[in-house]
């Protein structure tokens, strides 16, 4: 009996990776995530996402952690002394 691949939507992949759906769209646009265009939407094979995740988890262990910026501000505001 043939096993069909599990197909996931953008929202399902976002939940699976624990990121926002906008992040998934950004990763598709940048060519970082294996995706298939179906009509106006995107679909993902779970097996390919698992392989991608396994390949990238070993790379992320050696990356420096970028400190978080305060919400709502892209660059810190300089302090003004009075």
Phi, psi and omega in degrees: 000132183282133179267122178278143176289147175283125181257135183239152175269175177301315182296321179293319178294320178300314178296318182298318181272353181059048175229171178282152179301326178298324177296320178297313178300319179296318180293326175296311182301323181278357179075021184269344186235131179290117183219158179236129178278124177234106185063237179263358183249180180239145176228155184225140171274125183302321179302319180290324176295319178298318178296314179302315181297316180296319179294326185268342179289328178288328178288326185286342181291337183260359182276142176291148179274126180277130180295145181286142175270153176300146181297142175082003182221124182278331177226148180293143178279131179292145179282139179252122178271142181243000000 
